[in-house]
Amino acid sequence: MNHSRRKAIKTGGGVLAMLFAAGVIGPEMALAQGLGESAFSMKTLAEAMRAVGAQSPATSDAIVIKAPSIAENGAVVPVSIESRLPGTESITLLVEKNPTPLVASFGIPAGTEGNISTRVKMGQTSDVYALVKADGKFFMAKQEIKITLGGCGG
């Protein structure tokens, strides 16, 4: 794969992630990942993990979450996830205390880097989970993000 194609794939994935997080596109984009629309309607972290097929993911230091420890505006919280796991197949982002914890899921094509960046809405301080599927197994990392002004108002 040439470098310009990699850059286009990486940029295109980031654009799709931003559109999804902003609500411009819906979960139908993720349906191609093999996730059913119902996965995005799960109300608890455990239900959402089961819906994506991850019953008990192992914690991994090879997954790096880059996000602010304190976000002033919960409506636009930048989050980047880097998977250093070989054979990364997908990266899923979950926010434990959101009304629907499954925020986004990205398929990672073979031969590309396992990196995604997006912005998410968070109504309150919560743990954010990066769930990575690599070589058919699930791994995770988490980071708490403190919110001073919520973004998921009802």
C-alpha positions in Angstrom: 0.0 0.0 0.0 1.5 3.4 -0.9 1.8 6.2 1.6 -0.8 8.5 0.0 -3.4 5.7 0.2 -2.6 5.1 3.9 -3.0 8.8 4.6 -6.3 8.9 2.8 -7.6 5.9 4.7 -6.4 7.4 8.0 -7.9 10.8 7.2 -11.2 9.3 5.9 -11.6 7.2 9.0 -11.2 10.3 11.2 -13.7 12.2 9.2 -16.2 9.4 9.5 -15.6 9.2 13.2 -16.2 12.9 13.6 -19.4 12.8 11.6 -20.7 9.8 13.6 -19.8 11.4 17.0 -21.5 14.6 15.9 -24.6 12.7 15.0 -24.4 13.6 11.2 -24.2 9.9 10.3 -25.9 7.1 12.2 -25.0 3.6 13.3 -25.7 2.3 9.9 -22.0 3.1 9.1 -21.0 0.7 11.8 -23.3 -2.0 10.6 -20.6 -2.8 8.0 -18.4 -3.7 11.0 -20.8 -6.5 11.8 -22.4 -4.6 14.7 -26.2 -4.7 14.8 -28.0 -1.4 15.4 -29.1 -2.8 18.8 -25.5 -2.7 20.0 -25.8 1.1 19.9 -28.9 1.1 22.1 -27.5 -0.9 25.0 -27.9 0.9 28.3 -25.0 -0.5 30.3 -21.3 -1.1 29.7 -21.6 -4.8 30.2 -24.5 -5.1 27.7 -22.6 -3.0 25.1 -19.5 -5.2 25.5 -21.6 -8.4 25.1 -23.2 -6.9 22.0 -19.8 -6.4 20.3 -18.7 -9.9 21.4 -16.3 -9.0 24.2 -17.4 -10.8 27.4 -14.2 -10.5 29.4 -11.5 -8.5 27.6 -8.0 -8.6 29.0 -6.4 -5.3 30.1 -3.5 -4.3 27.8 -0.7 -1.7 28.0 -0.4 -1.9 24.2 -3.6 0.2 23.9 -3.0 3.9 24.5 -5.9 6.4 25.1 -5.0 10.0 24.5 -7.7 12.2 26.0 -7.8 15.1 28.5 -8.0 14.1 32.1 -10.4 17.1 32.6 -12.6 18.4 29.8 -14.4 21.7 30.3 -17.0 21.0 27.7 -18.5 17.5 27.6 -20.2 18.2 24.3 -16.8 17.9 22.4 -14.3 15.7 24.2 -11.3 14.7 21.9 -10.3 11.1 22.2 -7.6 9.2 20.3 -6.9 5.5 20.6 -3.7 3.8 19.4 -3.5 0.0 19.3 0.1 -1.4 19.3 -1.3 -4.9 19.2 -0.4 -6.9 16.1 -3.3 -7.9 14.0 -5.7 -5.1 15.2 -9.0 -5.8 13.6 -11.3 -3.2 15.2 -11.3 -0.4 17.8 -14.4 0.4 19.8 -15.0 3.3 22.0 -17.3 3.1 25.1 -18.2 5.8 27.6 -19.5 4.0 30.8 -21.8 6.7 32.1 -23.3 7.8 28.8 -27.0 7.0 28.3 -25.8 4.5 25.6 -22.2 3.6 26.3 -21.2 2.4 22.8 -20.0 5.5 21.1 -18.2 4.3 18.0 -16.6 1.3 16.4 -14.1 1.3 13.7 -12.9 -1.6 11.5 -9.2 -1.5 10.9 -8.2 -2.9 7.5 -5.3 -5.3 7.4 -2.0 -3.6 6.8 -3.1 -0.3 8.3 -2.1 1.3 11.7 -4.5 0.8 14.6 -5.2 4.5 15.3 -8.4 6.5 15.5 -9.3 10.0 16.6 -12.8 11.4 17.3 -14.7 13.7 19.5 -17.4 12.4 21.8 -20.2 13.8 24.0 -20.1 13.0 27.7 -22.8 14.1 30.1 -20.7 13.6 33.2 -17.3 12.4 34.6 -16.8 8.8 33.4 -14.4 6.1 32.5 -13.8 5.8 28.8 -12.9 2.4 27.5 -10.9 1.5 24.4 -11.9 -2.0 23.3 -9.5 -3.5 20.7 -10.1 -6.8 18.8 -6.7 -8.2 17.6 -6.2 -11.7 16.2 -9.7 -12.6 17.2 -9.3 -11.7 20.9 -10.5 -8.6 22.8 -8.3 -6.3 24.9 -9.1 -3.1 26.6 -7.7 0.0 28.3 -9.6 2.7 30.3 -9.1 6.3 31.3 -11.2 8.5 33.5 -12.2 11.8 32.0 -13.6 14.5 34.4 -16.3 16.7 32.9 -16.9 20.2 34.2 -19.8 21.1 31.9 -22.0 18.2 30.6 -22.7 17.6 26.9 -25.5 15.0 26.9 -28.3 17.2 28.3 -31.7 15.8 28.0 
